[in-house]
Every structure is written in C-alpha cells, then in structure tokens.
Amino acid sequence: MLILRRKKNESLLIGDNIRITIIECAGDGVRLAIDAPKQISILREELSEAEQSNKTASAPNMDSVMMLKSLFSRRNSSDKAEK
C-alpha cells in the first residue's frame, strides 16, 4: 500500500490515464475528483461490498436446494401411492 500526503488542488496519477485531484479537505473527509477513461469502473467500496453481499445472498445454497428436491420427491411419491 502506498500512502501519500496531498494538499488541496494537488493530484496523483495512476498509470498514464487516471488522475485523482484533492478538491476539498474537511475535518471528517476529503472530496476527490477522479478523471479516468469511461471503461474503468469507479465505485465506492461500501457499494461494492453491498453488491457482493447481495450476489451471495441471492445465490441458492445447493444443500437447501437438494433438501427441497428430496422433500418434493417424497411428497409426490406419497401422493401417487394414495391414488
């Protein structure tokens, strides 16, 4: 990890085509301007973590899927036996 100290209106470069400029320094935060190509995704970390959490939550747990399949199979078998 690289740690830098920058002042208001100072920039840093990442590669040849990404520039991050300090716009404002306040007591509890910093405002940044990021100039990067459109094809590069820029996302706040907490949004990225929330997105990953949502993907994990929406993915089926295969053990649960197999248990449900087993329960439905047994139920269908007993329904057929009663007829």
Protein Blocks (a to p, Z undefined) as FASTA:
>chain_A
ZZddddehiacdehjlbccddfbdcfkbccddddddfklccddfklmmmmmmmmmmmpcc
fklmmmmmmmmmmmmmmmmmmZZ
